[in-house]
């Protein structure tokens, strides 16, 4: 059977920049930072005191009290984003073959909010006071199961967990599921809600996060010479993928085509990337080959761009290795400069941003780019959005464990 075409027909997003896709995209084009001092818990004993929280989150606005008791925050974030994506796609699942609709989602950490709260409860009030919903809330696959229940998806349904590459792996596998004829509709993307006392403490101990407590909004500065670590982010992004003819028959809004997917591993170190840049370069080449697109056809790279010393210089080297002289002609920008690092959800919100770039001819900036780094010498679309027609784009995600993924999309 010939490999089937796959298109994106719906998008949804929740982040520090807003509770829906439009709010996020408009803020990105304005170059706004979602970072601020953490309000959710006491940070007096943390070396980093800021993050990109989902500001003003009101659980009761989206979930009845009885339902919210059964859901960790990472699942709630995803269900909100998925509802937006499904509404935007115009799908009516009562008219679809639900056995040909599924979901593959990504999260790096899962239900850490509930883990921390329940541990305190157990210590203070006893083991028998731990909620019967504890396990169903903390499971990484909870958000996939809850999404399937919410939308009646009876096809394949599971979660990938590969640190910062989780959502991109999920999207790549959702792509394959449709290409291989196992589904016509897949809801995919990722979610993360790891801005907790313990989550932040862990990243502080790794010395992975920025220490700019006096100026959080200028802390995330991918590719800038004075970068000193990433800013924790949280939120979710959801994409509805459909088989092309299925989408066309029902008159769906086709936003972009998902053309290729590449996945590799450094096999080097659990948290540090290999400085030879071979892993991410191979992932990009795999995605291009998979989609039948030459390097010279790519106009935009949504970079992993974490604002850490090693990641940014290694990703730059990988892009130059793959694209050669064409690398200097690419627009390269980092969504993380504004929303922070959404960990397992980062690949989803970044592919959503790349999709809007293709659809609307606008490239969001990399903000806080002030001092060029000789080792990072590409066009990072510094500080100001750009009007630019882009026909093909890639989105990179690189994660702890040495995971490297690349997704290729094109205009339809």
ABEGO torsion letter per residue (X at the ends): XBBBBBBBABBBBBBAAEABAAAAAAAAAAGBBABBBBAABBAAABABABBBBBBGBBAAAABBAAAAAABBAAAAAAAAAAAAAAAAAGBBAAABBAAABBBBBBBAAEBAAAAAAAAAAAAAAEAAABBAAAAAAABAAAAAAAAAAAAGBABBBBBBBBEAAAAAAAAAAAAAAAAAGABABBBBEBBBBABBAAAAAAAAAAGABBABAABAAAABBBGBAABAEBBBBBEBBBBBBBBAAAAAAAGBBBABBBABBBBBBAGABAABBBAAGAAAAAAAAAAAAAAGBBAAABABBBBAGAGBAAAAAAAAAAAAAAAEAAAAABBBBBAAAAAEBAEAAAAAAAAAAAAAAAAAGBBBBBBGBABBBAABABBAGBGBBBBBBBABBBBBBBBBGGBBBBBBBBBX
